[in-house]
Amino acid sequence: MLPAGTKRRRCVILTDGTAIGCFQRNTHETHIVVLEPSGHAYSYLQPDGTRTRHLAPTALSSHRALVIDTLNLRNRFTSMPPYVHLRLLDSRDVRYQRRIRSTRARWPAPGSNGGKLSVAKLYNREQECFEMQSIEGAAKVRLRTSGQIVDLYFLVEVKVSDDDVGVSEGEEESDQRRSSSHAHYTTLHQSFAIDQVPESFALPVRTLLAAKTAWDRDRDAEIDYLSEADEKKSASTAISMLPRNAAFTARPAFSALNHQQSVLTGSNGYFTWCDESGGRQQQFTRETIPPTSVIGTKATSHSVLSLCQHVDYVLQSFKYATTIDLEDTLTPPLLPIEELELVQEVENERGWFRAFRDGRVRVAFADRTILQVDRDGETCSFFFSDGASGQTTLASAPPWQRVYIHEAMEFGDWAFASREERMRRHVRRQETQAIVAQELQRISVRCSMNDGLEMVKQISSNDDVCVPPVDMLLRCASEEVNDEVPLTFSLEAVRELQASTLQHMASVDLALRAAASATESE
């Protein structure tokens, strides 16, 4: 539903699934949405020509209505796998039900009446079309009376982001099992010309075409469910796999708007740079990347080195990505070798830390306590030195177990982070330590000044003549500043300093109040 003052002027859908939607706002503003073939990302063109690129599930609020309208048209009129995400759907069109093991449709086959079916049973008088529904109700096919347009209705599982299904702290184990056995589903509507119908719906379309042909001759006629070839394949039912949701396998891709005509290809550490005409300009390896001055990169704002690194990163992502066989009814599980593959392994005086490829973190501490944090990061399992074992969630763990969990989670954040993220975390830690050292130095100077104030009060109470208080305080402060204060502290030292600082602040407060009362009495 487009907002008020906005209307769609035109929408073009290419054969590869790219959708281009042109919208008009107010009177003279033209906004264009270019949806990429997978539907996972889009480019937005402002009226002034400015172009920005975003992900479809996290579309900006000002783009959301236009992106949803373009995506709905793309899903309806293209034979590419549909892209369906919970954030791009109306809540009224989504239902939460038990997860379907495999999305498929079973179409009726010849019955006990000699394999004949009356065409009148296939005609829907309310919709004025020929209709055939699968046995379990997961799909439905409608053929319009013109015999040229086919409407497909089928069930598809909705992609849900991790943020949308976050587990609350008080969620029980039964609720977690229910969330894994249930899923969100919606009914998708697609329309095709008779010669563009997907292969999975070819059987019901042939049946409906035969019904229409018989209906035009005699409305009381009977037809066969299947042809002779189809009867040999299945004597009782015909099964076809329904289209899968492309949102589950979507990966980052290049933008559909390509202002950079040069092409860089990479495979197994070898790179090829092609110019605008498509000819090979340079071939090199990961270790022999030429400087930018050698390769003409006027069309791109990135360096050749950064582009090669990005290509390597994308190749590694696809290398370890889980492949899905669309022909199998069940998704094969990960191989045990991939699950047990180590990402990082560290051994120190605190224990033995290991991070696995599937996201698990396992730590064997020095006191023989073993902790494993599951891949979802919500639950953890303990195996204690006395032989006892237990399982808890990260939110409900008792205080004495949180010490172990904190160290394991800290190691996991470091193990699964990239080199750039580790360097940024190290720089932030150094900045924090510098700030703490500076604040502790200030507190130490103030402590010395307060000690000097106490000395002045004692001397003045004995009516002795001494150095002026201001000079004494300045001298103490200068001596304290000249002292070398270490810039790095251990965790125990920081805790001791914090405790002594709190005690000292309380004593300073009492001293200042006493000094103020003495001044008022004089």
Residue pairs with C-beta under 8 A, 6 or more apart in sequence:
1 65
2 8
2 23
2 65
2 66
2 69
3 65
5 25
5 26
6 23
6 24
6 25
6 65
6 66
7 23
7 24
8 21
8 22
8 23
8 24
8 69
9 22
9 23
9 24
9 30
10 21
10 22
11 19
11 20
11 21
11 22
11 70
11 73
12 19
12 20
13 19
13 20
13 73
13 74
13 77
13 78
14 20
14 37
16 37
16 80
17 37
17 38
17 39
17 74
17 78
17 80
18 34
18 35
18 36
18 37
18 256
19 33
19 34
19 35
19 39
19 70
19 71
19 73
19 74
19 78
20 32
20 33
20 34
20 35
20 70
21 32
21 33
21 35
21 66
21 69
21 70
21 73
22 30
22 31
22 32
23 30
23 31
23 32
23 33
23 66
23 69
24 30
24 31
25 31
28 47
29 47
30 47
31 44
31 45
31 46
31 47
31 66
32 44
32 45
33 42
33 43
33 44
33 45
33 63
33 66
33 67
33 70
34 42
34 43
34 44
34 45
34 256
34 257
35 42
35 56
35 67
35 70
35 71
35 74
35 256
36 42
36 43
36 253
36 255
36 256
37 80
37 253
37 256
38 83
38 246
38 250
38 251
38 253
39 56
39 71
39 74
39 75
39 82
39 83
39 246
39 247
39 250
40 55
40 56
40 83
40 246
40 247
40 250
40 251
40 252
40 253
41 53
41 54
41 55
41 56
41 252
41 253
41 255
42 53
42 54
42 56
42 59
42 63
42 67
42 70
43 51
43 52
43 53
43 255
43 256
43 257
44 51
44 52
44 53
44 54
44 60
44 63
44 66
45 51
46 52
51 257
53 255
54 60
54 63
56 67
56 71
56 83
56 85
56 88
57 85
57 87
57 88
57 159
57 161
57 247
58 87
59 67
59 68
59 88
67 88
68 88
71 83
71 88
74 80
74 83
75 82
75 83
75 84
75 188
75 190
76 189
76 190
76 191
77 190
77 191
77 192
79 192
79 196
79 198
80 246
81 243
81 244
81 245
81 246
82 156
82 188
82 190
82 243
82 245
82 246
83 245
83 246
83 247
83 250
84 156
84 157
84 158
84 159
84 186
84 188
84 245
84 247
85 158
85 159
85 160
85 161
85 247
86 94
86 158
86 159
86 160
86 161
86 164
86 184
87 161
87 164
89 158
89 186
93 186
93 187
94 158
94 184
94 185
94 186
95 184
95 185
95 186
96 182
96 183
96 184
96 185
97 182
97 183
97 185
98 181
98 182
98 183
99 157
99 180
99 181
99 182
99 183
100 138
100 155
100 157
100 183
100 185
101 329
101 330
102 241
102 329
102 330
103 138
103 154
103 155
103 156
103 157
103 241
103 242
103 244
104 138
104 239
104 240
104 241
104 242
104 329
105 134
105 135
105 136
105 138
105 139
105 154
105 200
105 239
105 240
105 242
106 134
106 135
106 136
106 237
106 238
106 239
107 132
107 134
107 135
107 203
107 204
107 207
107 237
107 238
107 239
107 240
108 117
108 132
108 135
108 225
108 237
109 225
109 226
109 231
109 234
109 235
109 236
109 237
109 238
110 116
110 224
110 225
110 226
110 231
110 235
111 117
111 225
115 224
115 225
115 226
115 231
116 222
116 223
116 224
117 211
117 222
117 223
117 224
117 225
118 220
118 221
118 222
119 130
119 211
119 212
119 214
119 215
119 219
119 220
119 221
119 222
119 223
120 219
120 220
122 130
122 131
122 132
122 207
122 208
122 211
123 129
123 130
123 131
123 211
123 215
124 130
124 131
124 142
127 142
128 145
129 142
129 143
129 144
129 145
129 151
130 142
130 143
130 145
130 208
130 211
130 212
130 215
131 140
131 141
131 142
131 143
131 208
132 140
132 141
132 204
132 207
132 208
133 139
133 140
133 141
134 140
135 237
138 154
138 155
138 242
139 152
139 153
139 154
139 155
139 201
139 242
140 152
140 153
140 154
141 150
141 151
141 152
141 153
141 201
141 204
141 205
141 208
142 150
142 151
142 152
142 153
143 149
143 150
143 151
143 205
143 208
143 209
143 211
143 212
144 150
144 151
145 212
147 194
147 209
147 212
148 193
148 194
149 191
149 192
149 193
149 194
150 191
150 192
150 193
150 194
150 197
150 201
150 205
150 208
151 189
151 190
151 191
152 189
152 190
152 191
152 192
152 197
152 198
152 201
153 187
153 188
153 189
154 187
154 188
154 190
154 242
154 243
155 185
155 186
155 187
155 188
155 242
156 185
156 186
156 187
156 188
156 242
156 243
156 244
156 245
157 183
157 184
157 185
157 245
157 248
158 183
158 184
158 185
158 186
158 245
159 245
159 247
159 248
160 183
160 184
165 179
167 176
167 179
167 378
169 393
169 395
169 396
188 243
192 198
194 205
194 209
197 205
198 243
199 240
200 240
200 241
200 242
200 243
201 240
202 240
203 226
203 230
203 238
203 240
206 227
207 223
207 225
207 226
210 223
210 224
211 223
214 221
214 222
214 223
215 221
226 234
226 238
230 238
241 326
241 327
241 329
244 324
244 326
248 324
249 324
251 317
251 318
251 321
252 314
259 299
260 299
260 300
261 276
261 299
262 273
262 274
262 275
262 276
262 296
262 297
262 299
262 300
263 273
263 274
263 278
264 271
264 272
264 273
264 274
264 304
264 307
264 308
264 311
265 271
265 272
265 274
265 311
266 272
266 308
266 311
266 312
266 315
267 315
269 285
269 286
269 312
270 283
270 284
270 285
271 283
271 284
271 285
271 286
271 289
271 308
271 311
272 280
272 282
272 283
273 280
273 281
273 282
273 283
273 284
273 295
273 304
274 280
274 281
275 281
275 296
276 299
281 295
281 296
282 290
282 294
282 295
284 290
286 308
286 312
289 304
289 305
289 308
290 304
291 304
292 303
292 304
295 304
297 303
297 304
300 307
320 338
320 357
322 334
324 331
325 331
325 332
334 358
338 357
338 358
339 356
339 357
339 358
340 356
340 357
341 356
341 357
342 354
342 355
342 356
342 357
343 355
343 356
343 357
343 415
343 416
344 353
344 354
344 355
344 411
344 414
344 415
345 352
345 353
345 354
345 355
346 352
346 353
346 354
346 411
347 353
349 366
350 365
350 366
350 407
351 363
351 364
351 365
351 366
351 407
352 363
352 364
353 361
353 363
353 408
353 411
353 415
354 361
354 362
354 363
355 361
355 411
355 412
355 415
355 416
356 362
358 375
359 374
359 375
359 376
359 377
359 416
360 372
360 373
360 374
360 375
361 372
361 373
361 408
361 409
361 411
361 412
361 415
362 370
362 371
362 372
362 373
363 370
363 371
363 372
363 404
363 407
363 408
363 411
364 370
365 371
365 404
365 407
367 385
368 384
368 385
369 382
369 383
369 384
369 385
369 404
370 382
370 383
371 380
371 381
371 382
371 383
371 404
371 405
371 408
372 380
372 381
373 379
373 380
373 394
373 405
373 408
373 409
373 412
374 380
374 381
377 394
377 409
377 412
378 393
378 394
379 391
379 392
379 393
379 394
380 391
380 392
380 393
380 394
380 397
380 405
380 408
381 389
381 390
381 391
382 389
382 390
382 391
382 392
382 401
382 404
383 389
384 390
392 398
392 401
394 405
394 409
397 405
413 425
414 422
414 425
417 425
433 487
433 488
433 489
434 487
436 489
436 494
437 485
437 486
437 487
437 488
437 489
440 485
440 489
440 497
440 501
441 481
441 485
443 501
443 504
444 480
444 483
444 485
445 477
445 480
445 481
446 508
447 504
447 508
448 476
448 477
448 479
448 480
449 473
449 476
449 477
450 504
450 507
450 508
450 511
451 476
452 469
452 472
452 473
452 476
453 469
453 473
453 511
453 515
454 511
455 472
456 466
456 469
456 472
456 473
457 514
457 515
457 518
459 466
466 472
467 475
489 497
